[in-house]
Amino acid sequence: MNFINGSVGVLASVFFLGAPTPFDQAYSIQLETPKPKVEDLLTQGQALAEQGYYQGAIAIYNQAIEADPSYTEAYINRGLAHHDLGNFDQAISDFTEALAIDPDSAEAYNARGETRTHVEDVEGAIADLNQAVQLSPDFAQAYINRGVIYAVRADYEQALADFNLAVQADPSSADAYYNRGQVHGAMDNPQAAFDDYNQALQLNPSMAEAYGNRGLLVYRLGDRETALNDLQQAAQLFLMQGDLGGYQQTLMLIEQIQQQDELR
């Protein structure tokens, strides 16, 4: 089950002793190159991370932290970059540092909770996600992350409750509908699963996983043609998105369905 500067103006002081004249002050201000604001550095780092340049993003976040060691968002974003590089221990360290600065950061608790699942600290993950939703009761992503943990544990009732809360908090979240569809499927509620996959695809038509799982669902319900159409759409999207593992797996499923049909 698939459940994501220096300043040239100082030269004037060589020639003018004592306090600078108003002209000298204006001259110095004109030639000074202002240092980037930490907010600007954060924006630069985020832009690099969005393009997949995580090391470059980390270097920019380092500059932001050096400029302002109490800048919570810089630690969180650096942690996210480490997370995406697979440096989970370093990511957890950054999220923990963010929480030391701002103990009420639901964002940091959510990020640390999700990251802890990658180092097999499930209880720590649930504790962090509990804290995230306590601090921010409408935090849809935190409910999704916690719901995925419960779903992997096969605690489907608790997972369903979390995905319901996620949908309630953010009705535009395709991930919430998709994951709830997965749980409905596991609980043998095919119509509810089908409806959730449809809603996920309406919100995000590029969600390959939703096409794939809807295809498998309708195949089990006896609709071979629709199943193959969905699986072929999933394969195409996986390929376009560079997910070769998903692409190959979907092709294998298509081949298996076609082979089973030949045996009938």
N, C-alpha and C positions, 0 to 999 in steps of 0.2 A: 504494500500500500504506500503510495507516494504522498506523502504529506510534504512550507523561504516564504650708511650715508654721511656721508660726511658733509661738512659745510665749508664752502669757500670763503664765507664771510669772515672767518677768523683771521684772514690775512690783513684785514683793516686794523686789527689790534697791534700789529707790528709798527704802524705809523702813528697811531693815535693812542697816547697813554691816558689812563684814567677812564672815566665813563664815556662811552661813545656818544657822539652828537646825534640828533634826530636823523640827519642824513645817513650817518653810518648805520643806524638801526634799520632804516628802510632798506639800505643796500644789502645788509646781512639777511634780512627777511626775504628779499627778492631772490637771493641766490641759494638759500637753503632748500634742500630737497627733503620734504616731509617723509617721515618713516610711515610705512603702511600701518593702518589701524588694524587691531587684532581681528575686528569683524571682516575687514577686507581680506586678511590672510585666511580666515575661515572659509570665506566664499571661494577663494582661489583653490584651496585644498579640496573643497567639495566638488568643484568643477573637474579637477583632476581625477578624483575618485569615481565620479560618474562615468568618466571615459575609460576607467580601468587602470589608471596610472596610480596604483596605490602607494608605491614607494615614494613617488613624487609628492603625493598628497601628505604622506607622513612627514616628509621634510618640511613642508609648509606648516603643518600643524605644530611641529617642533618649534618653528619660529614664533608662532602665536603663543605657545606656552612659555617660551623664553621671554617674550615681551610682557606677558601677563600670566604668571604662574597660578592664578586663581580663576582662570577662564575655563569654566566647566565644559562648555561646548567643544572646546578644542580637545580636551581629553576624551570626550565621548566620540567625537569624529575620528580621532586617531585610533581609538579602540576599534571602531567599525572598520577602518582600513586594515588594521592588523587581523581582524576577524576574517575579512575577505581574502587575506593572504594565507589564512590557515594558522596564523600565530595566535592561537586561542589563549594561551597563558598570558601573553603580553596584552591581549585585548582585555582580559579580565582585570589585569593590573590597572589598565587605564580607566576602566569603568569604576573600579574601586577607588581610585584617586579622585574621580569626579564626585563620587558619593561622599568622600571625606570633606570635600569643599561644599557640596550641596546635598545634605542627607535627604532632601525632599524631592530629588530628581527622579520622577517616575521613568523618564527616558533611560537613565543610567541603569535603574533596576531591571527594566525590560531587556535592555541590551546584554547586561551581565547574565540575566536568567537564561536567555536564549543561548548565549555562548557556553554556559555551563553544561548544556546538553551535549556539547561536542567533546567534553572531557569526562563524560560519564558521571557528572555530579547532578543527578536528577533531583535529589531532595533539595540541594542548594538552588537549583533552577526554579523549582516550584516555590520555594520560600521567596526568592527574588521577584517572581512574577506575581505572587500574592501581594507583596509590598507595592508593586507597580500599580495594580488595580485598586489597592486601598488608597493610594495617593491620588490616583486619577481614574475614577470609576467608569469613565467613558473611553478608556484606552483600548480600542479594538484590537490592535496588534498584540498587546499583552494577553488578551483573552485567547487570541488565535494561537500564540506560542504555547500557552498553558494547555489549551485544548489538544494540540498536537501531542504533547507529552502524555496526556491521558489516553489519547487514541492509540498511541504506540503501545501503551500498557494494556490495551484492550479494555480500558475502563470507559466504555462507550457512553454510558449515561452522563458521566461527568464531562466527557469531551463534548457531547451534544449540548449540555448546559452552557459550556464556555463559548461554543460557536454561535449559539442563540444570542448570547450576550454581545458577541462581536458584531453580529448582524444588526442587533438593536442599536449598538453604539455607532456603527458606520454602515448604513444600508448600501453604500456604494462600494463596499469591499468585495471584490471578486474572490479573494482568497478565503474570506469567511464562508461564502456560499459553497465554494469548491470543497473545502474541508468538511463542512457540514454534510455535503453530498456523500463524501467518502464514508462518514460515520453512518449515515442512513443506509448506505449500501451494506456496510458491515453488520448492521442491525436488521437486515432483510426488510428494508422499507424501500422497495425499488421505485415507486412513484415519487416519493419524497426526494430520493437521490436524483432521479431524472429532472425534477423541477429545479433542484439546486444547481445541477450542472448547467441547465439552460440559463438560469439567472447569472451564473458566473460568466458564461460565454457572452451573454448580452452586455455585461459590464466590461469584459475584457475578451474581445474576439480573438486575441492572439494566445490565449491560454491553451497550450498544446495538451497539458495534462487533463484538462476538462474534456476536450474532444476524445482523448484516448479512453478515459474511464467511462464516458457516456457511451462510446462505441462498444466497450465490453459489456456494459449493462444491457443495452438493447439487443446485443447478440444473445445474451442469456435469456432474454425475453422472446427470442425467436425472430427478430427483425435483422436478417443477415445483410440486406442491402444497405440499410441505414448504418449498421455497425461498420461495414467496410468503408463507407463514405467518411464516417467520423475518424476511423483509424488512419485512413489515407490523409485526411486533413491534419491530424496530429503529427504524422510522420513528416509532412511538408513543413509544418511550423517548427518542429524540433530541428530539422535540417537548416532552416533559415536562421534559427536562433543559435546555431552552433552547438547544439546539444546532441552530439553524435551517439552517446549512450542511449538517450531516449529514442533517437531515430532508429537505431539498430533494433532495439527492443520492440518498437512498434511494427517494424517490418517483419519480425519473427512472428508476432501475433497475427498479422495479416496472412502470412504464409500458413500458419497453423489452421486458421479458419478455412482457407481455400483448400487445404489438404483434407480436412474433415468433410468438406462438401463433396470432394471427389470420391470419398469412400462410401458416400450414401447411395 
